[in-house]
Amino acid sequence: MLSAHIQEQINRELKKYPVDQKQSAVMSALRFVQDEKGWISTDDMSDVAAFLGMANMAVLEVATFYHMYNLKPMGKTTITVCTNLSCTLCGAEETVAHLKTRLGIGLGEVTADGKFGLREGECMGACKDAPLFTINNKRLCGRLSNEKIDQILAELDKS
Amino acid sequence: MRGPVTQTTMDFEQPWTLENYLKVGGYQALRRVLTEKMSPDAIIAEVKVSALRGRGGAGFPTGLKWSFMPRNFAGDKYIVCNSDEGEPGTCKDWDIMLYNPHLLIEGMAIAAYTMNVKTGYNYVHGEIFEAYERMEEACELARAAGFLGDDIMGTGFSFDLHNHLGYGAYVCGEETALLESIEGKKGQPRFKPPFPASFGLYGKPTTINNTETFASIPYIINNGGRAFLELGKPNNGGTKLFSVSGHVNNPGNFEVPMGTPFAKLLEMAGGVRNGHTIKAVIPGGSSMPVIPGEIMMDLTMDYDSILKAGSGLGSGAVIVMDETVCMVRALERLSYFYHEESCGQCTPCREGTGWLYRIVHRIEHGQGRKEDLDLLLSVGENIAGRTICALGEAAVWPVQGMLRHFRAEFEYHIEHKRCLV
């Protein structure tokens, strides 16, 4: 069952599209599920399908096509590091190495306490601020140094 | 130094507010178009005079594109803004949405009037959520102020604009993949024809333009097409936003006249990072062929000049590499990207991008074979021109560019199983 909050958010999105095109809200619906639960299970996909009048398979197709959906449990805070060319030129390999050491996990993994997850991402369209990562697909942190990363992690650890 | 077209509000501490946008003459172009009831033909003619070409990468003449929309079509029609900026190196539309969101809204509203469209969508790259939020907020404010929605400024013209957030798929920057994505499907490009102007979003006539393209429209209306053209050079009208990233001291977005010497742009970006020398430049986003630094230093930044040098201006994303960069490693990273982002619909791209990546990967890791460089080119020939969308070419061009200019470095890698730099 989708929570009342998610339903309300989806209903707001639906106003953007023609009444007979409810499927257009599927991407945001999956995003809302992920925001609330941290990841999207196949049960969640079925709930989204029922809510939008779509086939389960059509929702699965979307959820598996776009990289930013977590299809397995990730951390309360998931950090996605861009390692594309501009970021690599500016030290993204060191960013990844530092995060791995600090968090004690590899790419695609979650810390034992479930607090942090680490992912590699593709170009985020913010190359002038390289190297950079996003936090839970919401906040973009750029021009990273090891000190700045430590500062951000400490701040996240408290929240 | 701020640019006159897209950076109009940059002198303010909060450049994105409606109040500040109005202070710099914001929504005056839309007001003029609507109150004077300018004829769509006159607007399109003005845009044609401006020589504005699509700023997303393809460089298609905007006025011509607008003229393709069926004027007397009875049903719904759409305009769509492509803000799915994921071509590695590119981050200019991000700045427009973050710092001048109402400029985009105004440009789209004028386009909507011109093509007699009531609804528009702005498809925002998933990773830049803050820009999406900024656009959502700006649309709300514009609606409340009567610049969007029903009966805009009491003129009887209605147009509403909605933002749609992507969620991580490079291929959705391809316009028909983007339309599929708005329709709530996986973003796989459509075979063309039919073109979007006849069969677009929800099967209706649709025009898709890049963010910077729409954002150039208010200037053209306010100052005339000729004034815009004269900002740049013939066939390359206007200013252009260049995203300069990589090995420069001051990476950033710079709006400069088309035809500005690359050396000047590099200087604006603070020059090559401390004490280093320029080795190579990717002049228009990662899919454009690389150009050696010494050639690049003599070029100007416009479509014709970069094309003549065997590359493309693309999205205007300039990636600067200094002498410490291993070109095999750089290409390996790019080839990985195209392999990762191939949507899998066309076999040549789905299989071929994997081949390209694996071959470059083994060269980089000391397992290259003598025949690998010819194999790379042969795989490329089997991808380019054999796919539905241009992602195939986008994967091949970087390979061709690298082998054209830095073949010796690849050969060294294969022979000595290590890097030249």
Interface residues (C-beta under 8 A of the other chain):
Chain A: K16 Y17 P18 Q21 K22 Q23 S24 A25 V26 M27 S28 L30 R31 L52 M54 A58 E61 V62 F65 Y66 H67 M68 Y69 T80 T83 N84 L85 S86 T88 L89 C90 G121 E122 C123 M124 G125 A126 C127 K128 D129 A130 T134 N137 K138 R139 L140
Chain B: D76 E85 G86 E87 P88 G89 T90 C91 D93 W94 Y121 H125 G126 E127 I128 F129 E130 H162 N163 H164 L165 G166 Y167 G168 A169 Y170 S181 I182 E183 G184 K185 K186 G187 Y202 S243 V244 S245 G246 H247 P251 G252 N253 I282 S286 A317 I319 M321 V325 A330 R333 L334 F337 E340 E341 C343
